[in-house]
Amino acid sequence: MIELIDIFYVRLGAPDMAAAEDFATRVLGLQVGDRGGKAVYLRSDDRAHTLCDYEGDPREQTVAFEVRDAASLDAAASALESIGHAVHCGTVGECAARKVRGGMVFEYSVGVEAIADEATRRPRQFGFEPTSLCMWGSKSNFVPM
């Protein structure tokens, strides 16, 4: 069994970003954490985001799990491969350029940082690349142009 620390975040394609943000904030009570390109990052706790809605196909879904350390990450990969799931350890660039249509992507992370001071934290706007899903502003094929 994979030993998870937490569900890190969920990323969902949304055809209507205004409706997705309205639902997440008004109905679910989430807060806007950051914005980047055609994505809004929503918060439910002290992390930068727990839900990312981005303009895209609603069949495109990603869930990211947090594990304790690099050894746990390796153990998770072995467990998934042992039951027939392909695993690829990608670079930051590869992660930004991933593209899946009509499927579910599972991501695993180590070292998730919490927001230290809620009072001074301000939402970030990532503007380097309009289609980026990450803090580095990497070009992504995951979000339609």
CNS distance restraints for C-alpha pairs under 8 A (distance, minus, plus):
assign (resid   1 and name CA) (resid  79 and name CA) 7.14 0.50 0.50
assign (resid   2 and name CA) (resid  72 and name CA) 7.93 0.50 0.50
assign (resid   2 and name CA) (resid  75 and name CA) 7.30 0.50 0.50
assign (resid   2 and name CA) (resid  76 and name CA) 5.39 0.50 0.50
assign (resid   2 and name CA) (resid  79 and name CA) 6.99 0.50 0.50
assign (resid   3 and name CA) (resid  67 and name CA) 6.65 0.50 0.50
assign (resid   3 and name CA) (resid  72 and name CA) 7.42 0.50 0.50
assign (resid   3 and name CA) (resid  76 and name CA) 7.85 0.50 0.50
assign (resid   4 and name CA) (resid  65 and name CA) 6.66 0.50 0.50
assign (resid   4 and name CA) (resid  66 and name CA) 5.94 0.50 0.50
assign (resid   4 and name CA) (resid  67 and name CA) 4.99 0.50 0.50
assign (resid   4 and name CA) (resid  68 and name CA) 7.40 0.50 0.50
assign (resid   5 and name CA) (resid  65 and name CA) 7.54 0.50 0.50
assign (resid   5 and name CA) (resid  66 and name CA) 5.34 0.50 0.50
assign (resid   5 and name CA) (resid  67 and name CA) 5.17 0.50 0.50
assign (resid   5 and name CA) (resid  68 and name CA) 6.34 0.50 0.50
assign (resid   6 and name CA) (resid  65 and name CA) 5.97 0.50 0.50
assign (resid   6 and name CA) (resid  66 and name CA) 5.21 0.50 0.50
assign (resid   6 and name CA) (resid  67 and name CA) 7.31 0.50 0.50
assign (resid   7 and name CA) (resid  63 and name CA) 7.52 0.50 0.50
assign (resid   7 and name CA) (resid  64 and name CA) 6.14 0.50 0.50
assign (resid   7 and name CA) (resid  65 and name CA) 4.50 0.50 0.50
assign (resid   7 and name CA) (resid  66 and name CA) 6.02 0.50 0.50
assign (resid   8 and name CA) (resid  50 and name CA) 6.31 0.50 0.50
assign (resid   8 and name CA) (resid  63 and name CA) 7.64 0.50 0.50
assign (resid   8 and name CA) (resid  64 and name CA) 5.20 0.50 0.50
assign (resid   8 and name CA) (resid  65 and name CA) 4.97 0.50 0.50
assign (resid   8 and name CA) (resid  66 and name CA) 5.50 0.50 0.50
assign (resid   8 and name CA) (resid 109 and name CA) 7.57 0.50 0.50
assign (resid   8 and name CA) (resid 112 and name CA) 7.70 0.50 0.50
assign (resid   9 and name CA) (resid  49 and name CA) 6.83 0.50 0.50
assign (resid   9 and name CA) (resid  50 and name CA) 4.20 0.50 0.50
assign (resid   9 and name CA) (resid  51 and name CA) 5.42 0.50 0.50
assign (resid   9 and name CA) (resid  52 and name CA) 7.42 0.50 0.50
assign (resid   9 and name CA) (resid  63 and name CA) 5.96 0.50 0.50
assign (resid   9 and name CA) (resid  64 and name CA) 5.27 0.50 0.50
assign (resid   9 and name CA) (resid  65 and name CA) 7.19 0.50 0.50
assign (resid  10 and name CA) (resid  50 and name CA) 6.27 0.50 0.50
assign (resid  10 and name CA) (resid  51 and name CA) 4.89 0.50 0.50
assign (resid  10 and name CA) (resid  52 and name CA) 6.26 0.50 0.50
assign (resid  10 and name CA) (resid  61 and name CA) 7.43 0.50 0.50
assign (resid  10 and name CA) (resid  62 and name CA) 5.63 0.50 0.50
assign (resid  10 and name CA) (resid  63 and name CA) 4.46 0.50 0.50
assign (resid  10 and name CA) (resid  64 and name CA) 6.29 0.50 0.50
assign (resid  11 and name CA) (resid  51 and name CA) 5.75 0.50 0.50
assign (resid  11 and name CA) (resid  52 and name CA) 4.53 0.50 0.50
assign (resid  11 and name CA) (resid  53 and name CA) 5.83 0.50 0.50
assign (resid  11 and name CA) (resid  54 and name CA) 7.48 0.50 0.50
assign (resid  11 and name CA) (resid  61 and name CA) 5.76 0.50 0.50
assign (resid  11 and name CA) (resid  62 and name CA) 4.92 0.50 0.50
assign (resid  11 and name CA) (resid  63 and name CA) 6.35 0.50 0.50
assign (resid  12 and name CA) (resid  51 and name CA) 7.75 0.50 0.50
assign (resid  12 and name CA) (resid  52 and name CA) 6.31 0.50 0.50
assign (resid  12 and name CA) (resid  53 and name CA) 5.04 0.50 0.50
assign (resid  12 and name CA) (resid  54 and name CA) 6.40 0.50 0.50
assign (resid  12 and name CA) (resid  58 and name CA) 6.26 0.50 0.50
assign (resid  12 and name CA) (resid  59 and name CA) 7.97 0.50 0.50
assign (resid  12 and name CA) (resid  60 and name CA) 6.28 0.50 0.50
assign (resid  12 and name CA) (resid  61 and name CA) 4.83 0.50 0.50
assign (resid  12 and name CA) (resid  62 and name CA) 6.58 0.50 0.50
assign (resid  13 and name CA) (resid  53 and name CA) 5.96 0.50 0.50
assign (resid  13 and name CA) (resid  54 and name CA) 5.20 0.50 0.50
assign (resid  13 and name CA) (resid  55 and name CA) 5.73 0.50 0.50
assign (resid  13 and name CA) (resid  56 and name CA) 4.39 0.50 0.50
assign (resid  13 and name CA) (resid  57 and name CA) 4.87 0.50 0.50
assign (resid  13 and name CA) (resid  58 and name CA) 4.22 0.50 0.50
assign (resid  13 and name CA) (resid  59 and name CA) 6.81 0.50 0.50
assign (resid  13 and name CA) (resid  60 and name CA) 5.49 0.50 0.50
assign (resid  13 and name CA) (resid  61 and name CA) 6.48 0.50 0.50
assign (resid  14 and name CA) (resid  20 and name CA) 6.54 0.50 0.50
assign (resid  14 and name CA) (resid  53 and name CA) 6.22 0.50 0.50
assign (resid  14 and name CA) (resid  54 and name CA) 5.81 0.50 0.50
assign (resid  14 and name CA) (resid  55 and name CA) 5.04 0.50 0.50
assign (resid  14 and name CA) (resid  56 and name CA) 5.16 0.50 0.50
assign (resid  14 and name CA) (resid  57 and name CA) 6.04 0.50 0.50
assign (resid  14 and name CA) (resid  58 and name CA) 5.18 0.50 0.50
assign (resid  15 and name CA) (resid  55 and name CA) 5.63 0.50 0.50
assign (resid  15 and name CA) (resid  56 and name CA) 5.47 0.50 0.50
assign (resid  15 and name CA) (resid  57 and name CA) 6.22 0.50 0.50
assign (resid  15 and name CA) (resid  58 and name CA) 6.80 0.50 0.50
assign (resid  16 and name CA) (resid  20 and name CA) 6.23 0.50 0.50
assign (resid  16 and name CA) (resid  55 and name CA) 6.96 0.50 0.50
assign (resid  17 and name CA) (resid  21 and name CA) 6.04 0.50 0.50
assign (resid  17 and name CA) (resid  53 and name CA) 7.36 0.50 0.50
assign (resid  17 and name CA) (resid  54 and name CA) 6.99 0.50 0.50
assign (resid  17 and name CA) (resid  55 and name CA) 6.05 0.50 0.50
assign (resid  18 and name CA) (resid  22 and name CA) 6.06 0.50 0.50
assign (resid  19 and name CA) (resid  23 and name CA) 6.06 0.50 0.50
assign (resid  20 and name CA) (resid  24 and name CA) 6.16 0.50 0.50
assign (resid  20 and name CA) (resid  53 and name CA) 6.98 0.50 0.50
assign (resid  21 and name CA) (resid  25 and name CA) 6.05 0.50 0.50
assign (resid  21 and name CA) (resid  40 and name CA) 7.42 0.50 0.50
assign (resid  21 and name CA) (resid  53 and name CA) 7.58 0.50 0.50
assign (resid  22 and name CA) (resid  26 and name CA) 5.54 0.50 0.50
assign (resid  22 and name CA) (resid  27 and name CA) 7.43 0.50 0.50
assign (resid  23 and name CA) (resid  27 and name CA) 5.06 0.50 0.50
assign (resid  23 and name CA) (resid  28 and name CA) 6.54 0.50 0.50
assign (resid  24 and name CA) (resid  28 and name CA) 4.95 0.50 0.50
assign (resid  24 and name CA) (resid  29 and name CA) 6.36 0.50 0.50
assign (resid  24 and name CA) (resid  30 and name CA) 5.64 0.50 0.50
assign (resid  24 and name CA) (resid  31 and name CA) 7.99 0.50 0.50
assign (resid  24 and name CA) (resid  42 and name CA) 7.65 0.50 0.50
assign (resid  25 and name CA) (resid  29 and name CA) 4.68 0.50 0.50
assign (resid  25 and name CA) (resid  30 and name CA) 4.64 0.50 0.50
assign (resid  25 and name CA) (resid  31 and name CA) 5.94 0.50 0.50
assign (resid  25 and name CA) (resid  32 and name CA) 7.51 0.50 0.50
assign (resid  26 and name CA) (resid  30 and name CA) 7.62 0.50 0.50
assign (resid  29 and name CA) (resid  44 and name CA) 7.84 0.50 0.50
assign (resid  30 and name CA) (resid  42 and name CA) 5.99 0.50 0.50
assign (resid  30 and name CA) (resid  43 and name CA) 5.48 0.50 0.50
assign (resid  30 and name CA) (resid  44 and name CA) 5.29 0.50 0.50
assign (resid  31 and name CA) (resid  42 and name CA) 5.43 0.50 0.50
assign (resid  31 and name CA) (resid  43 and name CA) 5.04 0.50 0.50
assign (resid  31 and name CA) (resid  44 and name CA) 6.70 0.50 0.50
assign (resid  32 and name CA) (resid  40 and name CA) 6.96 0.50 0.50
assign (resid  32 and name CA) (resid  41 and name CA) 6.03 0.50 0.50
assign (resid  32 and name CA) (resid  42 and name CA) 4.55 0.50 0.50
assign (resid  32 and name CA) (resid  43 and name CA) 6.13 0.50 0.50
assign (resid  32 and name CA) (resid 123 and name CA) 7.24 0.50 0.50
assign (resid  33 and name CA) (resid  40 and name CA) 7.70 0.50 0.50
assign (resid  33 and name CA) (resid  41 and name CA) 5.36 0.50 0.50
assign (resid  33 and name CA) (resid  42 and name CA) 5.11 0.50 0.50
assign (resid  33 and name CA) (resid  43 and name CA) 5.58 0.50 0.50
assign (resid  33 and name CA) (resid  48 and name CA) 5.87 0.50 0.50
assign (resid  33 and name CA) (resid  49 and name CA) 6.02 0.50 0.50
assign (resid  33 and name CA) (resid 122 and name CA) 7.78 0.50 0.50
assign (resid  33 and name CA) (resid 123 and name CA) 5.06 0.50 0.50
assign (resid  33 and name CA) (resid 124 and name CA) 7.27 0.50 0.50
assign (resid  34 and name CA) (resid  40 and name CA) 6.16 0.50 0.50
assign (resid  34 and name CA) (resid  41 and name CA) 5.02 0.50 0.50
assign (resid  34 and name CA) (resid  42 and name CA) 7.09 0.50 0.50
assign (resid  34 and name CA) (resid  48 and name CA) 7.53 0.50 0.50
assign (resid  34 and name CA) (resid  49 and name CA) 7.75 0.50 0.50
assign (resid  34 and name CA) (resid 123 and name CA) 4.61 0.50 0.50
assign (resid  34 and name CA) (resid 124 and name CA) 4.74 0.50 0.50
assign (resid  34 and name CA) (resid 125 and name CA) 5.90 0.50 0.50
assign (resid  34 and name CA) (resid 126 and name CA) 7.88 0.50 0.50
assign (resid  35 and name CA) (resid  39 and name CA) 5.82 0.50 0.50
assign (resid  35 and name CA) (resid  40 and name CA) 4.58 0.50 0.50
assign (resid  35 and name CA) (resid  41 and name CA) 5.87 0.50 0.50
assign (resid  35 and name CA) (resid 123 and name CA) 7.43 0.50 0.50
assign (resid  35 and name CA) (resid 124 and name CA) 6.35 0.50 0.50
assign (resid  35 and name CA) (resid 125 and name CA) 4.91 0.50 0.50
assign (resid  35 and name CA) (resid 126 and name CA) 6.33 0.50 0.50
assign (resid  36 and name CA) (resid  40 and name CA) 6.47 0.50 0.50
assign (resid  36 and name CA) (resid  41 and name CA) 7.93 0.50 0.50
assign (resid  36 and name CA) (resid 125 and name CA) 5.59 0.50 0.50
assign (resid  36 and name CA) (resid 126 and name CA) 4.50 0.50 0.50
assign (resid  36 and name CA) (resid 127 and name CA) 6.26 0.50 0.50
assign (resid  36 and name CA) (resid 130 and name CA) 6.91 0.50 0.50
assign (resid  36 and name CA) (resid 131 and name CA) 7.60 0.50 0.50
assign (resid  36 and name CA) (resid 132 and name CA) 6.38 0.50 0.50
assign (resid  36 and name CA) (resid 133 and name CA) 6.44 0.50 0.50
assign (resid  36 and name CA) (resid 134 and name CA) 7.62 0.50 0.50
assign (resid  37 and name CA) (resid 126 and name CA) 6.86 0.50 0.50
assign (resid  37 and name CA) (resid 127 and name CA) 6.47 0.50 0.50
assign (resid  37 and name CA) (resid 129 and name CA) 6.64 0.50 0.50
assign (resid  37 and name CA) (resid 130 and name CA) 3.86 0.50 0.50
assign (resid  37 and name CA) (resid 131 and name CA) 4.88 0.50 0.50
assign (resid  37 and name CA) (resid 132 and name CA) 5.70 0.50 0.50
assign (resid  37 and name CA) (resid 133 and name CA) 7.29 0.50 0.50
assign (resid  38 and name CA) (resid  54 and name CA) 5.61 0.50 0.50
assign (resid  38 and name CA) (resid  55 and name CA) 5.59 0.50 0.50
assign (resid  38 and name CA) (resid 130 and name CA) 6.65 0.50 0.50
assign (resid  38 and name CA) (resid 131 and name CA) 6.09 0.50 0.50
assign (resid  38 and name CA) (resid 132 and name CA) 7.76 0.50 0.50
assign (resid  38 and name CA) (resid 143 and name CA) 7.62 0.50 0.50
assign (resid  39 and name CA) (resid  52 and name CA) 6.66 0.50 0.50
assign (resid  39 and name CA) (resid  53 and name CA) 5.64 0.50 0.50
assign (resid  39 and name CA) (resid  54 and name CA) 4.01 0.50 0.50
assign (resid  39 and name CA) (resid  55 and name CA) 6.42 0.50 0.50
assign (resid  39 and name CA) (resid 133 and name CA) 6.82 0.50 0.50
assign (resid  40 and name CA) (resid  52 and name CA) 5.74 0.50 0.50
assign (resid  40 and name CA) (resid  53 and name CA) 5.49 0.50 0.50
assign (resid  40 and name CA) (resid  54 and name CA) 6.34 0.50 0.50
assign (resid  41 and name CA) (resid  48 and name CA) 7.68 0.50 0.50
assign (resid  41 and name CA) (resid  49 and name CA) 5.40 0.50 0.50
assign (resid  41 and name CA) (resid  50 and name CA) 7.42 0.50 0.50
assign (resid  41 and name CA) (resid  51 and name CA) 5.96 0.50 0.50
assign (resid  41 and name CA) (resid  52 and name CA) 4.45 0.50 0.50
assign (resid  41 and name CA) (resid  53 and name CA) 6.61 0.50 0.50
assign (resid  42 and name CA) (resid  48 and name CA) 7.74 0.50 0.50
assign (resid  42 and name CA) (resid  49 and name CA) 4.98 0.50 0.50
assign (resid  42 and name CA) (resid  50 and name CA) 6.05 0.50 0.50
assign (resid  42 and name CA) (resid  51 and name CA) 5.09 0.50 0.50
assign (resid  42 and name CA) (resid  52 and name CA) 6.00 0.50 0.50
assign (resid  42 and name CA) (resid  53 and name CA) 7.90 0.50 0.50
assign (resid  43 and name CA) (resid  47 and name CA) 6.68 0.50 0.50
assign (resid  43 and name CA) (resid  48 and name CA) 6.29 0.50 0.50
assign (resid  43 and name CA) (resid  49 and name CA) 4.37 0.50 0.50
assign (resid  43 and name CA) (resid  50 and name CA) 5.30 0.50 0.50
assign (resid  43 and name CA) (resid  51 and name CA) 6.66 0.50 0.50
assign (resid  44 and name CA) (resid  49 and name CA) 7.17 0.50 0.50
assign (resid  44 and name CA) (resid  50 and name CA) 6.23 0.50 0.50
assign (resid  45 and name CA) (resid  49 and name CA) 7.91 0.50 0.50
assign (resid  45 and name CA) (resid  50 and name CA) 7.73 0.50 0.50
assign (resid  46 and name CA) (resid 114 and name CA) 5.35 0.50 0.50
assign (resid  46 and name CA) (resid 115 and name CA) 5.22 0.50 0.50
assign (resid  46 and name CA) (resid 116 and name CA) 7.82 0.50 0.50
assign (resid  46 and name CA) (resid 118 and name CA) 7.68 0.50 0.50
assign (resid  47 and name CA) (resid 112 and name CA) 7.97 0.50 0.50
assign (resid  47 and name CA) (resid 113 and name CA) 6.70 0.50 0.50
assign (resid  47 and name CA) (resid 114 and name CA) 4.67 0.50 0.50
assign (resid  47 and name CA) (resid 115 and name CA) 5.66 0.50 0.50
assign (resid  48 and name CA) (resid 114 and name CA) 7.03 0.50 0.50
assign (resid  48 and name CA) (resid 115 and name CA) 6.61 0.50 0.50
assign (resid  54 and name CA) (resid 143 and name CA) 7.24 0.50 0.50
assign (resid  55 and name CA) (resid 143 and name CA) 6.80 0.50 0.50
assign (resid  55 and name CA) (resid 144 and name CA) 7.46 0.50 0.50
assign (resid  56 and name CA) (resid  60 and name CA) 7.48 0.50 0.50
assign (resid  56 and name CA) (resid 143 and name CA) 6.23 0.50 0.50
assign (resid  56 and name CA) (resid 144 and name CA) 6.46 0.50 0.50
assign (resid  57 and name CA) (resid 102 and name CA) 7.92 0.50 0.50
assign (resid  59 and name CA) (resid 101 and name CA) 7.21 0.50 0.50
assign (resid  59 and name CA) (resid 102 and name CA) 4.77 0.50 0.50
assign (resid  59 and name CA) (resid 103 and name CA) 6.43 0.50 0.50
assign (resid  60 and name CA) (resid 100 and name CA) 6.73 0.50 0.50
assign (resid  60 and name CA) (resid 101 and name CA) 5.95 0.50 0.50
assign (resid  60 and name CA) (resid 102 and name CA) 5.37 0.50 0.50
assign (resid  60 and name CA) (resid 103 and name CA) 5.70 0.50 0.50
assign (resid  60 and name CA) (resid 104 and name CA) 6.43 0.50 0.50
assign (resid  61 and name CA) (resid 103 and name CA) 6.62 0.50 0.50
assign (resid  61 and name CA) (resid 104 and name CA) 5.02 0.50 0.50
assign (resid  61 and name CA) (resid 105 and name CA) 6.35 0.50 0.50
assign (resid  62 and name CA) (resid 104 and name CA) 5.56 0.50 0.50
assign (resid  62 and name CA) (resid 105 and name CA) 4.53 0.50 0.50
assign (resid  62 and name CA) (resid 106 and name CA) 5.81 0.50 0.50
assign (resid  62 and name CA) (resid 107 and name CA) 7.27 0.50 0.50
assign (resid  63 and name CA) (resid 104 and name CA) 7.65 0.50 0.50
assign (resid  63 and name CA) (resid 105 and name CA) 6.40 0.50 0.50
assign (resid  63 and name CA) (resid 106 and name CA) 5.17 0.50 0.50
assign (resid  63 and name CA) (resid 107 and name CA) 6.19 0.50 0.50
assign (resid  64 and name CA) (resid 106 and name CA) 5.68 0.50 0.50
assign (resid  64 and name CA) (resid 107 and name CA) 4.25 0.50 0.50
assign (resid  64 and name CA) (resid 108 and name CA) 5.31 0.50 0.50
assign (resid  64 and name CA) (resid 109 and name CA) 6.95 0.50 0.50
assign (resid  65 and name CA) (resid 106 and name CA) 7.55 0.50 0.50
assign (resid  65 and name CA) (resid 107 and name CA) 6.14 0.50 0.50
assign (resid  65 and name CA) (resid 108 and name CA) 4.74 0.50 0.50
assign (resid  65 and name CA) (resid 109 and name CA) 6.18 0.50 0.50
assign (resid  66 and name CA) (resid 108 and name CA) 5.59 0.50 0.50
assign (resid  66 and name CA) (resid 109 and name CA) 4.76 0.50 0.50
assign (resid  66 and name CA) (resid 110 and name CA) 5.76 0.50 0.50
assign (resid  66 and name CA) (resid 111 and name CA) 7.87 0.50 0.50
assign (resid  66 and name CA) (resid 112 and name CA) 7.28 0.50 0.50
assign (resid  67 and name CA) (resid  72 and name CA) 6.02 0.50 0.50
assign (resid  67 and name CA) (resid  73 and name CA) 6.34 0.50 0.50
assign (resid  67 and name CA) (resid 108 and name CA) 6.81 0.50 0.50
assign (resid  67 and name CA) (resid 109 and name CA) 6.24 0.50 0.50
assign (resid  67 and name CA) (resid 110 and name CA) 5.63 0.50 0.50
assign (resid  68 and name CA) (resid  72 and name CA) 5.98 0.50 0.50
assign (resid  68 and name CA) (resid  73 and name CA) 7.75 0.50 0.50
assign (resid  68 and name CA) (resid 110 and name CA) 6.15 0.50 0.50
assign (resid  68 and name CA) (resid 111 and name CA) 7.54 0.50 0.50
assign (resid  69 and name CA) (resid  73 and name CA) 6.34 0.50 0.50
assign (resid  69 and name CA) (resid 110 and name CA) 5.56 0.50 0.50
assign (resid  69 and name CA) (resid 111 and name CA) 7.37 0.50 0.50
assign (resid  70 and name CA) (resid  74 and name CA) 6.30 0.50 0.50
assign (resid  70 and name CA) (resid 110 and name CA) 6.89 0.50 0.50
assign (resid  71 and name CA) (resid  75 and name CA) 6.19 0.50 0.50
assign (resid  72 and name CA) (resid  76 and name CA) 6.08 0.50 0.50
assign (resid  73 and name CA) (resid  77 and name CA) 6.32 0.50 0.50
assign (resid  73 and name CA) (resid 108 and name CA) 7.02 0.50 0.50
assign (resid  73 and name CA) (resid 109 and name CA) 7.73 0.50 0.50
assign (resid  73 and name CA) (resid 110 and name CA) 7.65 0.50 0.50
assign (resid  74 and name CA) (resid  78 and name CA) 6.28 0.50 0.50
assign (resid  75 and name CA) (resid  79 and name CA) 6.15 0.50 0.50
assign (resid  76 and name CA) (resid  80 and name CA) 6.19 0.50 0.50
assign (resid  77 and name CA) (resid  81 and name CA) 6.12 0.50 0.50
assign (resid  77 and name CA) (resid  87 and name CA) 6.13 0.50 0.50
assign (resid  78 and name CA) (resid  82 and name CA) 6.04 0.50 0.50
assign (resid  79 and name CA) (resid  83 and name CA) 6.77 0.50 0.50
assign (resid  80 and name CA) (resid  84 and name CA) 6.58 0.50 0.50
assign (resid  80 and name CA) (resid  85 and name CA) 5.24 0.50 0.50
assign (resid  80 and name CA) (resid  86 and name CA) 7.29 0.50 0.50
assign (resid  80 and name CA) (resid  87 and name CA) 7.22 0.50 0.50
assign (resid  81 and name CA) (resid  85 and name CA) 4.91 0.50 0.50
assign (resid  81 and name CA) (resid  86 and name CA) 5.81 0.50 0.50
assign (resid  81 and name CA) (resid  87 and name CA) 6.52 0.50 0.50
assign (resid  90 and name CA) (resid  94 and name CA) 5.44 0.50 0.50
assign (resid  90 and name CA) (resid  95 and name CA) 6.03 0.50 0.50
assign (resid  91 and name CA) (resid  95 and name CA) 6.18 0.50 0.50
assign (resid  92 and name CA) (resid  96 and name CA) 6.28 0.50 0.50
assign (resid  93 and name CA) (resid  97 and name CA) 6.25 0.50 0.50
assign (resid  93 and name CA) (resid 138 and name CA) 6.87 0.50 0.50
assign (resid  94 and name CA) (resid  98 and name CA) 6.08 0.50 0.50
assign (resid  96 and name CA) (resid 132 and name CA) 7.32 0.50 0.50
assign (resid  96 and name CA) (resid 133 and name CA) 6.87 0.50 0.50
assign (resid  96 and name CA) (resid 134 and name CA) 6.96 0.50 0.50
assign (resid  96 and name CA) (resid 138 and name CA) 5.99 0.50 0.50
assign (resid  96 and name CA) (resid 139 and name CA) 6.45 0.50 0.50
assign (resid  96 and name CA) (resid 140 and name CA) 4.94 0.50 0.50
assign (resid  96 and name CA) (resid 141 and name CA) 7.49 0.50 0.50
assign (resid  96 and name CA) (resid 142 and name CA) 7.51 0.50 0.50
assign (resid  97 and name CA) (resid 139 and name CA) 6.66 0.50 0.50
assign (resid  97 and name CA) (resid 140 and name CA) 4.35 0.50 0.50
assign (resid  97 and name CA) (resid 141 and name CA) 4.98 0.50 0.50
assign (resid  97 and name CA) (resid 142 and name CA) 6.25 0.50 0.50
assign (resid  98 and name CA) (resid 140 and name CA) 7.05 0.50 0.50
assign (resid  98 and name CA) (resid 141 and name CA) 6.36 0.50 0.50
assign (resid  98 and name CA) (resid 142 and name CA) 5.75 0.50 0.50
assign (resid  99 and name CA) (resid 141 and name CA) 5.86 0.50 0.50
assign (resid  99 and name CA) (resid 142 and name CA) 4.59 0.50 0.50
assign (resid 100 and name CA) (resid 104 and name CA) 7.67 0.50 0.50
assign (resid 100 and name CA) (resid 105 and name CA) 7.47 0.50 0.50
assign (resid 100 and name CA) (resid 142 and name CA) 7.11 0.50 0.50
assign (resid 115 and name CA) (resid 121 and name CA) 7.51 0.50 0.50
assign (resid 117 and name CA) (resid 121 and name CA) 6.27 0.50 0.50
assign (resid 126 and name CA) (resid 132 and name CA) 7.92 0.50 0.50
assign (resid 126 and name CA) (resid 135 and name CA) 6.50 0.50 0.50
assign (resid 126 and name CA) (resid 136 and name CA) 7.90 0.50 0.50
assign (resid 126 and name CA) (resid 137 and name CA) 6.34 0.50 0.50
assign (resid 127 and name CA) (resid 137 and name CA) 6.89 0.50 0.50
assign (resid 128 and name CA) (resid 132 and name CA) 7.86 0.50 0.50
assign (resid 128 and name CA) (resid 136 and name CA) 7.95 0.50 0.50
assign (resid 128 and name CA) (resid 137 and name CA) 5.03 0.50 0.50
assign (resid 128 and name CA) (resid 138 and name CA) 7.73 0.50 0.50
assign (resid 129 and name CA) (resid 137 and name CA) 5.24 0.50 0.50
assign (resid 129 and name CA) (resid 138 and name CA) 6.44 0.50 0.50
assign (resid 129 and name CA) (resid 139 and name CA) 5.97 0.50 0.50
assign (resid 131 and name CA) (resid 139 and name CA) 6.28 0.50 0.50
assign (resid 131 and name CA) (resid 140 and name CA) 5.94 0.50 0.50
assign (resid 131 and name CA) (resid 141 and name CA) 7.79 0.50 0.50
assign (resid 131 and name CA) (resid 143 and name CA) 5.78 0.50 0.50
assign (resid 131 and name CA) (resid 144 and name CA) 7.25 0.50 0.50
assign (resid 131 and name CA) (resid 145 and name CA) 6.49 0.50 0.50
assign (resid 132 and name CA) (resid 137 and name CA) 5.22 0.50 0.50
assign (resid 132 and name CA) (resid 138 and name CA) 5.46 0.50 0.50
assign (resid 132 and name CA) (resid 139 and name CA) 5.33 0.50 0.50
assign (resid 132 and name CA) (resid 140 and name CA) 5.41 0.50 0.50
assign (resid 132 and name CA) (resid 143 and name CA) 7.49 0.50 0.50
assign (resid 133 and name CA) (resid 137 and name CA) 7.14 0.50 0.50
assign (resid 133 and name CA) (resid 138 and name CA) 7.45 0.50 0.50
assign (resid 133 and name CA) (resid 140 and name CA) 6.96 0.50 0.50
assign (resid 133 and name CA) (resid 143 and name CA) 7.84 0.50 0.50
assign (resid 134 and name CA) (resid 138 and name CA) 6.51 0.50 0.50
